[in-house]
Amino acid sequence: MGDTGKIWNERKFQHVTETDQIFEFKVEADRILCFFFIGRRLIVTHGFRKRGDKTPTREIERGESSKQDFEGRVKHET
């Protein structure tokens, strides 16, 4: 994705259901949460090792909190 700007494998990158546009990169057992921002920028919130079938709620909440914090800081800078 970094080289071409396109998502080629939608099983390795997908929207986390029931979130405010949080997405998840899958790399074996590791997960990286992120979101898109103005200008098609991809902002990475954090990564973690997934141990079960579902993404843990606390990790989703952490990603959403990071997104809100980032967007709030950007609004205050403009």
N, C-alpha and C positions, 0 to 999 in steps of 0.2 A: 504494500500500500504506500509505503514511503517513497518508493521509486516511481510508481505510476500514478498514484492518486486514486486508484480504483481498488475496490474490494473484490478479490477474485474467488475467495473461498468463504461463502456465507456461513458455513458451519463453524469456522474459526473466528468469525466476527459477527455478532448479532446484538440486537436490542434486548436489554434486560426487561422482561415483562413487568408491567405495573410500576414503571419508573418514569421520571421526567427526562426522557431522552438520554439515559445512561446506556452505554454500550459496553460489551465485554469481548476482549481478545482472548482466545483460548490457545494456550501453548502447553500441551500435555496436561499436567495437573495444575499448572499455574494459570492464573487469570489476571488480566489487567483491565481495570475499569476506566472509562474515558467518556468524553462527550464532545460534540462539535460546537464550535464557537464561530463568531463572525468571520467571514472570509474563508470559510471551509477549513478552519484550523481545528486540529484534533488535540484536545487537552486531556492529558493522562492524569487521573486522580490518584490512583495507587494500585498496587499489585498484591496478590495473596495466593496461597496454595489452597486449592479447593479439595476438600476431603470427602464430600458427599455428592449426592446427585443434584442438589439444588444449591444455588448461590446463597450463602448465609445472609440473613436479613441484616445483620450488623454491618456487613461489608457493603451492601446496597445502600444502607443509610449513610455510611461513611462517604461513599461516592457522591450521593445526592447532596450531602452537607458540603463537601469540597466544591461541588459545582455552584451551589448557592453562594458560598464564600467568594469564589473566584469572580462570579458575575457581579456581586456586590462591590468588590474592590475595583473592578473595571469601570463600573458606573460612576464611582466617586472620583476616578481619575480623569474622566472626560468632562 
